[in-house]
Amino acid sequence: MSIRTILSNCVKTLSNGKCDVRFAVRTFYTYSPEPFHPLPDRAPVWKTAEDAVTAIKSHDKVFVHGAAATPFLLLEAMKDYGMKGSLKNVSVFHIHTEGDASYTQPEYEGIFRSNSLFIGSNVRKAVNEGRADFTPIFLSEIPLLFRRNIIKLDVVMISVSPPDKHGFCTLGPSVDCTRAAVQNAKHIIGLINPRMPRTFGDTAIHMSHFDCMVETDQPLLAHEPMPLTEQEKRIGMHIAGNLVPDGATLQMGIGSIPDAVLQQLTHHRDLGIHTEMFSDKVLSNCNVVMELVENGCVTNAHKKVYTGKMVSSFVIGSQKLYKFLDNNPFVMLLDVAYVNHTAVIRQNPKVTAINSCIEVDTTGQVVSDSIGSRMYSGVGGQIDFIRGAALGHDGLGKPIIAMPSTTAKGASKIVSSLKPGAGVVTTRAHVHYVVTEFGIAYLFGKNLRQRAYELIRIAHPTHREALEKASFEHLKCMPSP
């Protein structure tokens, strides 16, 4: 049965057998912002991508679905229509998206302006050249921008799985802040893709809430796992062997280090997962995850929030991962305002939050979103989980910052002073554990002299003397335990 046939049957059911449907403008009387329930006598109009994006007008605010759910076909059509339709000053809001983001190229300046709520590599150049914007914000608070009408969205463009027999599509691997965008936009364009995994949690959206739908059949962009470096393996061993107890609830940030930790957890028991995202470099080397599940390492049995289930807000990784995710009630994808809320995180037992960064100074300040003044990524959910772990109800949480001791060029990532313009994402007061391949530094309750000592101890040996001298100049005393 084709997607259009399914939709046609759903429309007939909703309208008591009548095929004539209304496409009225949303009002208080005809529209609820909750996209789950069916709207009687309403169905989307089928359009080509080229026709669908003509809903975008000059000065509009457009939200684009991100990560693995990036609607490539709609973005390409939007880019072309921007030129042909002589659009001006269209703001495009998003977290990290996949693809080339060609609408941010210099020739589209004045037509589109990207506003990243988390910077991906495809818009990094435009942001640092002044052709695109970045909004620093906690991932958990992005939905508030839409729900409080701080950003009033005109159009949202999202990717969804095909509707079931009841007319329900899902947001696939990315709920994150997208659900809030859908709830508060004036016009909703859905890109139906049979390759999108059908997911559980806050993912459902009834087809009657779409204004128009476009068909495509494209594989989701896959990120295959990369081999781990010796540095990463050693960091993984330090964390898994010393900081992750049985029954811990894990959060993994972006990077290879979390995957290195997972590979060392095959002898742990009753682990739980409550994390903002997972991927092949984070949780989803699918062979690792399924091995941990099949071996009884991950059971989620002791979690207080969604006991027995893995919780995340979005997922990106390999095709194996998307198959693992499809129609799998073991994984719940939820609104990031809930997943990353400190009050929710802290309920789980032994919350172990593992995040990475760009550099740390010898007082414990953590830079995660920029290299000096050059913007690199975003605030994300690091502080949400660092704080949630620290405030765990059971007092057993472990907030961890993990990184190699040096950059690829050999420069120390533990520094006496941050680069000019560098932004502190996690303050020195929030940091508890910092881990490199040379060991673990515990900073909570330590004064500046003791912090410098602990961090220099896990720096690369070739940089320790210089760091010690610089710390003496700053502190007017030698770093010591």
Secondary structure, 3 states (H helix, E strand, C coil): CCHHHHHHHHHHHHCCCCCCCCCCCCCCCCCCCCCCCCCCCCCCEECCHHHHHHHCCCCCEEEECCECCCCHHHHHHHHHHHHHCCCCCEEEEECCECCCCHHHCHHHCCCEEEEECCCCHHHHHHHHCCCCEECCCEHHHHHHHHHCCCCCCCEEEEEECCCCCCCEEECCCECCCHHHHHHHCCEEEEEECCCCCCCEECCEEEHHHCCEEEECCCCCCCCCCCCCCHHHHHHHHHHHHHCCCCCCEEEECCCHHHHHHHCCCCCCCCEEEECCEEECCCCCCHHHHHHHHHCCCECCCCCCCCCCCEEECEEECCHHHHHHHCCCCCEEECCHHHHCCHHHHCCCCCEEEEECCCEEECCCCEECCEECCEECCCCECHHHHHHHHHCCCCCCCEEEEECCCECCCCCECEECCCCCCCCEEECCCCCCEEEECCEEEECCCCCHHHHHHHHHHCCCHHHHHHHHHHHHHHHCCCCCC
